[in-house]
Amino acid sequence: MAQTLTELLDLQRSVALSLSTVLSREKYAIASRKSADMESIAHDKLGLLNQLRQYDQLLGSHTERELLSEDSALNEKVTEIKSIIHDCKQENEINGEALQRAQLSFNKLNNLMQQSRGKNGMTYTAEGQTRNITTLGTNIKA
């Protein structure tokens, strides 16, 4: 049995609201640096985006699709869904920028740690040249 336009729009609205919730979870996970949650959030986002795409295709191929612009109640639902999706796109962009900043911060910290390790293992040769020794102090034989 084919679904009505109203049913499809209600399903699409529900998925769009779920996507908004997932994006809020993602923002929290990024801010609190919970990398373990990011994989499941990305999986959830991908699933919801695929569902939105599927409902778009069903709406686009529906025999009564012209009613989406002609019927005021249906048009109102479409406008609401577009607004929710627009907000989701903005929140996704913000989350992406925050994730890039977090990655950059991690890379800087990692570089500092590597430099710090290098300085701790630095010694001088008889000629006055610097030399990194990774076993500094660990190969002492008494």
N, C-alpha and C positions, 0 to 999 in steps of 0.2 A: 504494500500500500504506500502510495506516494505521500510525503509529508506536505502539509499546507505551508504557505509562506509564513504565516504567523508562528507555526511550530519551529520552522527553520530559524526565523529571526530570534525567537526566544532562546533557542539552543545557542545561537551565535552570541547573543548577549551574555548568556551564562558563561560561555568559554572566554569571552573578552574580560569579564569580571574576574574569572579565575586567573587569567594571565596577569591582570593588575595586582592581584594578591601575591602571585609568585614573584613579580618584580619587586614588590615591597619586601618580601623575604630575601630576595637577592641583595637589595640595598642594605638590609640589616646584616647579612652575612659578610658583605664587603666591608662595612664599617667596623664590624667586630672581628674581622679577619678570621672567619670560620671557613677555611678552605675546604674542609671535609664536606660541608653542605653544598658547595658550589657545583659539584658534579650532579647531584640529584636535582638541584634547581635548574641547571642547564637542560637536563633530560626532561623535566616537567615543562619548561618553556618550549622546547622543540615539539613535544607532543601537542601542546595547546596551539602552537602556531600551525601545525599540520591540520588540526581540527578546524581552525578558522579558515584555512585554505579550502578544506573539503566543503565546508558549509557555503563558502563563496561560490564554489563550482556548482553546488546543488542549486543555490539561488539563481545563478546565472543561466542555468539550463532548465529552470522551472518553466512550465508552460504558461503560468500566469505572472511571469516576472515583470511585465509592464505595469502591474498593479503597485509595484514598489514605489513608483513615482506618482501614480495617479491617486491612490488611496491615501488620505491624510493620516490615518492611524498607522498604516504600514510605513509611510514616509517618516513619521515621527520616530518609529522604532529604528529605522535605518540611520537617521540623524544621531540618535542616542548611541548606537553601536559605533558609528564613525567617530564620535567624540571620545568614547572610551578607548578605542584603538589609537586615536591621536595622542591621548594622554599616556598610553602604554609606550608608544614610540618615543615620546619625550623622556619618560622615565628610563627606558632602555638605553637611550643615548647617555643620560646622566650616569647610569650604572656603569656603562662602558668606559666613560672618562674616569670615574672613580677607580675602576679596576686597573686601568692603565697607570694611574698615579700610584696605586698600591704596588703594582709590579715594578715601577721605576724606583720607588722607595726601597723595595726588597733588593733590587739590583745594586743600589747604592750601598746599602748595609752589607750585602755580600762582598762587594768590592773592598769596603773598609775592613771587613774581617780578613780577607785575603791579604791585604796590605799589612795589617797588624801581625798576622802570622809570619809574613815575610820579614818584618822588622825584628821580630823576636828571634828568628833563626839567622840573622845577619851577623857576620863576623868579618874580620879583616885578615888578609894574607900578609906575609912578611913584606911584600912590596907596597902595602897600604891600600890594596884594592879590596872592595867589598865582595863578600861571597856568602851565598845563602847555604845554610846547613840545616837540613831537616831533622837531623838526629842530635841537635845541640844538647849536650848534657846527658844523653841517654846511652852513650857508648863508653862510659868511664869504667876503667878496670882498676880496682884497688888491690 
